[in-house]
Amino acid sequence: MVRKTKEDTQQTYEALLNAAEQVFCKKGVSKTTLNDVACAAGMTRGAIYWHFKDKKELFHALCDRAFLPMETLLNEITGSSIDEPLAAIRRLNLHFLRQVTINPRQTKVFDIIFHRCEKTAEMQSFIQERESRAECIDQIAEIFKAAVAKGELPLNTDIAIAVQINHAFLVGLVHEWLIDPSAYDLSASAETMIDVLIAGLVTRPPLKKD
């Protein structure tokens, strides 16, 4: 029996994620079985169980791969002193929207997350358990705190609400655009839309109640 190399193992892992991406997009997450994914990848179920204990873990890995470019940039920004925090928020937002709109793989994965991931108990627990999402939210909150410290936002800015406004703006924008990507060119409009958001946060920032 030939032993698999680390490279072979990684290739199998990526092939399974690619197959899951295709099947989830076609059938929806809840209606997809691990056998469906194995067949799409041209492998046995044993190959899946070597890498993933269940469908939730497979879906988790697929999402992690999609979010990696955003998380990498976020870590880069927060890993050093931030001279212009709101410019950093703008850069992150623009990077996210361009990833979703220009990269076909990212477009497909976010379509799965928003429109082909039925709200079952299994998927709800996935959302609640995803630690990296909470870490990203915390890191973005730190950037908004830096904006306050730098005087870009008032001292009594409600950081939690500012983060939620930013998050809801991005999620809502992508969610609606994915319903009909032909409606308008989100990639071309991204900078203008983000600038409107940032301008709103600056001119009418959410403030803590006395």
SERO-4910 file (N, C-alpha, C, O; in steps of 0.05 Angstrom, whole numbers):
BEGIN
 pado doro    nc1    nc2    nc3   cac1   cac2   cac3    cc1    cc2    cc3    oc1    oc2    oc3
  Met    A     17    -24      0      0      0      0     18     25      0     36     28     16
  Val    A     12     43    -19     28     68    -21     18     88     -1     -6     94      0
  Arg    A     35     99     15     28    119     35     24    146     22     39    154      5
  Lys    A      4    160     31     -2    186     20     18    207     31     25    207     55
  Thr    A     28    224     14     45    245     23     28    268     33      3    268     30
  Lys    A     41    287     46     26    310     56     13    325     34     -9    336     37
  Glu    A     27    327     11     16    340    -13     -9    326    -23    -29    338    -31
  Asp    A     -8    299    -24    -31    283    -33    -55    288    -14    -78    292    -24
  Thr    A    -50    289     12    -71    293     31    -84    320     28   -108    323     29
  Gln    A    -67    341     23    -78    368     19    -94    369     -7   -115    383     -8
  Gln    A    -85    356    -28   -100    356    -53   -127    342    -50   -147    351    -61
  Thr    A   -128    321    -34   -153    307    -29   -172    326    -13   -196    328    -19
  Tyr    A   -161    339      6   -176    358     23   -188    380      6   -212    386      8
  Glu    A   -172    392    -12   -182    413    -29   -203    403    -49   -222    417    -55
  Ala    A   -199    378    -59   -218    367    -78   -245    362    -65   -266    366    -78
  Leu    A   -244    354    -40   -269    350    -25   -284    376    -20   -308    378    -23
  Leu    A   -269    397    -14   -281    424    -10   -293    433    -37   -314    445    -37
  Asn    A   -278    429    -59   -288    438    -85   -314    423    -92   -333    435   -102
  Ala    A   -315    397    -86   -339    381    -92   -362    390    -74   -385    392    -83
  Ala    A   -356    395    -48   -377    405    -30   -388    431    -40   -413    436    -39
  Glu    A   -371    449    -49   -380    475    -59   -399    471    -82   -420    485    -83
  Gln    A   -393    453   -101   -411    448   -124   -438    436   -115   -459    445   -125
  Val    A   -437    417    -97   -462    403    -90   -479    421    -71   -503    421    -75
  Phe    A   -467    435    -53   -482    453    -36   -496    474    -52   -519    481    -47
  Cys    A   -482    484    -73   -494    504    -90   -518    493   -106   -537    507   -110
  Lys    A   -516    468   -114   -537    456   -130   -560    447   -113   -583    451   -121
  Lys    A   -555    434    -90   -576    421    -75   -584    436    -49   -605    430    -38
  Gly    A   -567    454    -40   -571    466    -14   -557    449      7   -552    426      2
  Val    A   -550    462     29   -534    448     49   -549    425     63   -539    403     66
  Ser    A   -574    431     71   -588    411     87   -595    386     70   -597    364     81
  Lys    A   -599    389     44   -606    366     27   -582    351     16   -585    330      3
  Thr    A   -558    361     22   -534    347     13   -525    327     33   -524    333     57
  Thr    A   -517    304     24   -506    284     42   -476    281     37   -465    290     16
  Leu    A   -462    269     56   -433    265     52   -428    247     28   -407    249     15
  Asn    A   -447    228     23   -444    211      0   -446    226    -26   -432    220    -45
  Asp    A   -463    247    -26   -465    264    -50   -438    278    -55   -429    279    -78
  Val    A   -425    287    -35   -400    301    -37   -378    281    -46   -362    288    -64
  Ala    A   -378    257    -35   -358    237    -42   -361    230    -72   -341    227    -86
  Cys    A   -386    226    -81   -391    219   -109   -382    242   -127   -370    236   -148
  Ala    A   -387    266   -120   -380    289   -136   -349    292   -138   -339    301   -158
  Ala    A   -336    283   -117   -306    285   -117   -293    260   -129   -269    259   -133
  Gly    A   -310    240   -135   -299    215   -146   -284    199   -125   -265    185   -131
  Met    A   -294    201   -100   -280    187    -77   -301    171    -61   -325    172    -67
  Thr    A   -291    157    -41   -308    142    -23   -315    159      1   -302    179      6
  Arg    A   -335    151     16   -342    165     40   -319    164     60   -316    182     77
  Gly    A   -304    143     59   -281    140     77   -261    163     74   -249    172     93
  Ala    A   -258    173     49   -240    196     44   -250    220     59   -235    236     69
  Ile    A   -277    224     59   -288    247     73   -284    245    103   -275    264    116
  Tyr    A   -289    221    114   -287    217    143   -258    219    152   -252    223    176
  Trp    A   -239    216    134   -211    219    141   -205    248    148   -188    254    164
  His    A   -220    266    134   -215    295    138   -236    309    155   -230    328    169
  Phe    A   -261    299    154   -283    313    167   -301    293    182   -308    272    171
  Lys    A   -307    300    207   -323    281    222   -353    281    214   -367    261    219
  Asp    A   -362    304    203   -390    305    194   -394    328    175   -375    342    168
  Lys    A   -418    332    165   -424    352    145   -419    380    156   -410    398    142
  Lys    A   -425    384    182   -422    411    193   -392    419    193   -386    442    187
  Glu    A   -375    400    199   -346    406    199   -337    412    170   -319    429    166
  Leu    A   -348    397    151   -341    402    123   -350    430    114   -335    444    101
  Phe    A   -374    437    122   -384    464    115   -368    486    129   -362    507    117
  His    A   -360    480    154   -343    498    169   -317    503    154   -308    526    152
  Ala    A   -304    482    144   -279    484    129   -283    500    103   -265    516     96
  Leu    A   -305    496     90   -311    511     65   -313    541     71   -302    557     56
  Cys    A   -326    547     92   -329    576    100   -302    588    108   -296    610    101
  Asp    A   -287    572    123   -260    582    131   -243    589    107   -229    609    107
  Arg    A   -244    572     87   -229    577     62   -238    603     49   -222    618     38
  Ala    A   -264    608     49   -275    632     36   -268    657     52   -262    678     40
  Phe    A   -268    655     78   -262    679     95   -232    684     98   -225    706    108
  Leu    A   -215    666     90   -187    668     96   -175    694     85   -160    707     99
  Pro    A   -180    702     60   -168    727     49   -175    752     67   -159    769     72
  Met    A   -200    753     76   -209    775     92   -195    774    120   -186    795    130
  Glu    A   -194    751    131   -181    748    157   -152    754    156   -140    765    175
  Thr    A   -139    746    134   -110    752    131   -105    782    130    -87    792    144
  Leu    A   -121    796    115   -118    825    114   -124    838    141   -111    857    149
  Leu    A   -145    828    154   -152    839    180   -129    835    200   -123    854    216
  Asn    A   -117    812    200    -94    807    218    -71    825    211    -56    834    229
  Glu    A    -67    830    186    -45    847    177    -49    876    187    -31    889    196
  Ile    A    -74    885    185    -80    913    193    -78    916    224    -67    935    234
  Thr    A    -90    897    238    -90    899    268    -64    890    281    -60    893    305
  Gly    A    -46    879    265    -21    870    276      0    892    280     21    886    291
  Ser    A     -7    916    272     11    938    276     -5    963    282    -29    963    282
  Ser    A      9    985    288     -4   1010    295    -21   1020    271    -11   1019    248
  Ile    A    -45   1029    276    -63   1039    255    -64   1069    255    -75   1081    273
  Asp    A    -52   1082    235    -51   1111    234    -78   1123    226    -85   1144    237
  Glu    A    -92   1110    208   -117   1120    198   -138   1098    200   -143   1084    180
  Pro    A   -150   1094    223   -169   1072    227   -192   1071    208   -199   1049    198
  Leu    A   -205   1094    203   -228   1093    185   -220   1086    156   -235   1074    141
  Ala    A   -196   1094    148   -185   1086    122   -181   1056    122   -184   1043    101
  Ala    A   -173   1044    145   -169   1015    147   -196   1001    145   -198    980    131
  Ile    A   -217   1012    157   -244   1000    155   -253   1001    125   -264    982    115
  Arg    A   -248   1024    112   -255   1026     84   -240   1005     67   -252    993     50
  Arg    A   -214   1001     73   -198    982     58   -209    953     62   -212    938     43
  Leu    A   -216    947     87   -227    920     93   -253    916     78   -258    895     66
  Asn    A   -271    936     80   -297    933     67   -295    930     37   -308    913     25
  Leu    A   -277    946     25   -274    945     -4   -262    918    -12   -270    906    -32
  His    A   -243    908      4   -231    882     -2   -252    860     -1   -253    842    -18
  Phe    A   -269    861     19   -290    841     22   -309    841     -2   -315    820    -13
  Leu    A   -319    865     -9   -338    866    -31   -325    858    -58   -338    845    -74
  Arg    A   -300    864    -62   -287    856    -86   -281    826    -87   -282    814   -108
  Gln    A   -275    815    -64   -272    786    -63   -297    772    -71   -297    753    -87
  Val    A   -319    781    -60   -345    769    -66   -354    772    -95   -365    754   -107
  Thr    A   -348    796   -106   -359    802   -133   -340    794   -156   -350    788   -178
  Ile    A   -314    793   -151   -295    787   -173   -286    759   -173   -281    747   -195
  Asn    A   -283    746   -150   -273    719   -148   -297    699   -150   -313    698   -131
  Pro    A   -299    684   -172   -322    666   -175   -326    646   -152   -348    641   -145
  Arg    A   -304    636   -141   -306    617   -119   -318    631    -94   -336    620    -81
  Gln    A   -309    655    -89   -320    670    -66   -350    676    -71   -366    674    -52
  Thr    A   -356    684    -95   -385    689   -101   -402    665    -96   -423    667    -84
  Lys    A   -393    642   -104   -408    618   -101   -411    610    -71   -433    603    -62
  Val    A   -390    613    -56   -391    605    -28   -409    624    -12   -425    614      4
  Phe    A   -408    649    -18   -426    668     -3   -455    664    -12   -473    669      4
  Asp    A   -459    656    -37   -486    650    -45   -496    625    -30   -520    625    -22
  Ile    A   -479    606    -25   -487    583     -9   -494    591     20   -514    583     30
  Ile    A   -477    608     31   -481    617     59   -507    632     62   -522    627     81
  Phe    A   -512    650     43   -536    668     46   -562    656     35   -583    661     46
  His    A   -560    639     14   -584    630      1   -588    600     -2   -610    591     -9
  Arg    A   -568    584      5   -572    555      2   -565    541     28   -559    517     29
  Cys    A   -565    556     50   -559    545     76   -584    549     93   -588    569    106
  Glu    A   -602    528     92   -627    530    106   -624    533    136   -605    523    147
  Lys    A   -642    547    148   -640    553    177   -649    529    193   -671    530    206
  Thr    A   -633    509    193   -638    485    210   -624    488    236   -607    506    240
  Ala    A   -630    471    255   -617    472    281   -587    467    278   -571    478    292
  Glu    A   -580    449    259   -552    442    254   -537    467    245   -515    472    255
  Met    A   -548    482    226   -534    505    215   -534    528    235   -515    543    236
  Gln    A   -555    530    251   -555    551    272   -533    547    292   -520    566    300
  Ser    A   -528    522    299   -507    516    318   -480    522    306   -461    530    319
  Phe    A   -478    518    279   -453    524    265   -447    554    267   -424    562    273
  Ile    A   -467    571    263   -464    600    264   -455    608    292   -438    625    295
  Gln    A   -468    596    312   -462    604    340   -434    595    348   -421    608    365
  Glu    A   -424    573    337   -399    561    346   -375    572    331   -352    568    339
  Arg    A   -379    587    309   -357    595    292   -341    617    306   -348    641    306
  Glu    A   -319    609    319   -302    626    335   -289    648    318   -286    671    327
  Ser    A   -281    641    294   -266    661    278   -284    685    271   -273    707    268
  Arg    A   -310    680    268   -328    703    263   -328    722    286   -326    747    282
  Ala    A   -330    712    310   -329    729    334   -303    743    336   -302    767    344
  Glu    A   -281    730    329   -254    742    331   -252    766    311   -241    786    317
  Cys    A   -264    762    287   -264    783    267   -279    808    277   -270    830    274
  Ile    A   -303    802    289   -319    824    299   -303    839    321   -304    864    321
  Asp    A   -290    825    338   -274    837    359   -251    854    348   -245    876    358
  Gln    A   -238    844    327   -216    858    315   -226    884    301   -212    905    303
  Ile    A   -249    883    289   -260    907    276   -268    927    297   -265    951    293
  Ala    A   -278    917    320   -284    935    342   -259    950    352   -261    973    359
  Glu    A   -236    936    352   -211    949    360   -203    971    340   -192    991    349
  Ile    A   -209    967    315   -203    988    295   -221   1013    300   -212   1035    298
  Phe    A   -246   1008    307   -264   1030    313   -255   1045    339   -257   1069    341
  Lys    A   -245   1029    358   -235   1042    382   -211   1059    376   -207   1081    387
  Ala    A   -194   1050    357   -171   1066    348   -181   1092    335   -168   1112    337
  Ala    A   -203   1090    320   -214   1114    307   -222   1134    328   -219   1159    323
  Val    A   -233   1125    350   -240   1143    372   -215   1155    384   -214   1179    389
  Ala    A   -195   1138    389   -170   1148    401   -155   1168    383   -142   1186    393
  Lys    A   -158   1165    357   -145   1183    338   -161   1208    333   -153   1226    318
  Gly    A   -185   1209    344   -202   1233    340   -218   1232    314   -230   1252    306
  Glu    A   -219   1209    301   -235   1207    276   -265   1203    283   -282   1209    266
  Leu    A   -270   1194    307   -298   1191    317   -299   1203    345   -278   1204    358
  Pro    A   -322   1212    354   -325   1224    380   -318   1205    403   -320   1180    399
  Leu    A   -310   1215    426   -303   1199    449   -326   1182    458   -322   1160    469
  Asn    A   -351   1192    455   -375   1177    465   -388   1160    443   -411   1153    445
  Thr    A   -372   1153    422   -383   1135    401   -389   1108    413   -374   1097    429
  Asp    A   -412   1097    406   -420   1070    414   -407   1051    395   -417   1046    373
  Ile    A   -385   1040    404   -368   1022    386   -384    998    377   -383    991    354
  Ala    A   -399    986    395   -414    961    389   -434    967    366   -437    950    348
  Ile    A   -448    989    368   -467    996    347   -453   1003    321   -463    996    300
  Ala    A   -431   1017    322   -416   1024    298   -407    998    284   -409    996    259
  Val    A   -398    978    299   -390    953    287   -414    939    274   -411    928    252
  Gln    A   -437    939    288   -461    926    277   -471    941    252   -480    927    233
  Ile    A   -469    967    251   -477    982    227   -459    973    203   -469    968    182
  Asn    A   -433    972    208   -415    965    187   -420    936    178   -420    931    154
  His    A   -424    918    197   -428    890    191   -454    886    175   -455    872    155
  Ala    A   -476    899    185   -502    896    172   -501    908    144   -514    897    126
  Phe    A   -487    930    140   -484    942    114   -473    922     94   -484    918     72
  Leu    A   -450    909    101   -437    891     83   -454    866     78   -457    857     55
  Val    A   -464    854     99   -480    829     97   -505    834     80   -512    819     62
  Gly    A   -519    856     87   -544    862     72   -538    868     43   -554    859     26
  Leu    A   -517    883     37   -510    890     10   -504    864     -7   -515    861    -29
  Val    A   -488    847      4   -480    822    -10   -504    804    -13   -509    792    -34
  His    A   -520    801      9   -543    784      8   -562    792    -14   -572    774    -29
  Glu    A   -568    817    -16   -587    827    -37   -575    825    -65   -589    817    -84
  Trp    A   -550    832    -67   -537    831    -94   -536    803   -105   -540    799   -129
  Leu    A   -531    783    -88   -529    755    -97   -556    745   -107   -556    725   -123
  Ile    A   -578    757    -99   -604    748   -110   -606    754   -140   -617    738   -155
  Asp    A   -594    776   -148   -594    783   -177   -568    799   -183   -569    824   -184
  Pro    A   -546    786   -187   -521    800   -193   -522    817   -219   -505    834   -222
  Ser    A   -541    811   -236   -542    827   -261   -556    854   -257   -557    870   -275
  Ala    A   -568    858   -234   -583    883   -229   -565    907   -231   -573    928   -242
  Tyr    A   -540    905   -220   -521    927   -223   -493    916   -217   -490    894   -207
  Asp    A   -473    932   -223   -446    924   -220   -436    932   -192   -428    955   -187
  Leu    A   -438    913   -173   -430    919   -146   -401    925   -143   -393    942   -128
  Ser    A   -385    911   -159   -356    916   -158   -349    944   -165   -332    957   -152
  Ala    A   -362    955   -186   -357    982   -195   -368   1003   -176   -358   1025   -174
  Ser    A   -389    995   -162   -403   1014   -144   -393   1012   -115   -400   1029    -98
  Ala    A   -375    993   -109   -367    987    -82   -355   1011    -68   -362   1017    -45
  Glu    A   -336   1024    -81   -322   1047    -68   -342   1069    -61   -340   1080    -39
  Thr    A   -360   1076    -79   -379   1097    -73   -397   1089    -50   -402   1106    -32
  Met    A   -406   1064    -49   -424   1055    -28   -410   1055     -1   -421   1064     20
  Ile    A   -385   1047     -1   -370   1046     24   -364   1075     34   -365   1080     58
  Asp    A   -358   1092     15   -353   1120     23   -378   1133     35   -376   1149     54
  Val    A   -401   1126     25   -426   1136     37   -429   1126     65   -437   1141     83
  Leu    A   -423   1100     70   -424   1089     96   -405   1103    116   -413   1111    137
  Ile    A   -380   1106    108   -360   1119    125   -368   1148    131   -365   1157    153
  Ala    A   -378   1162    110   -386   1190    114   -409   1191    134   -410   1210    150
  Gly    A   -427   1172    133   -449   1172    152   -440   1167    180   -450   1179    199
  Leu    A   -420   1149    184   -410   1144    210   -395   1168    222   -395   1172    246
  Val    A   -383   1183    204   -368   1207    213   -387   1230    220   -384   1243    241
  Thr    A   -407   1235    203   -424   1258    207   -446   1253    227   -455   1271    241
  Arg    A   -455   1228    229   -477   1221    248   -469   1195    262   -483   1175    259
  Pro    A   -447   1195    278   -439   1170    291   -459   1161    312   -471   1178    325
  Pro    A   -461   1135    317   -478   1126    338   -465   1133    365   -441   1127    369
  Leu    A   -480   1146    383   -469   1155    408   -481   1140    432   -504   1132    431
  Lys    A   -464   1137    452   -474   1124    476   -495   1141    490   -492   1166    491
  Lys    A   -515   1129    500   -536   1144    515   -526   1150    543   -512   1134    556
  Asp    A   -532   1174    552   -523   1183    579   -537   1166    600   -532   1171    624
***
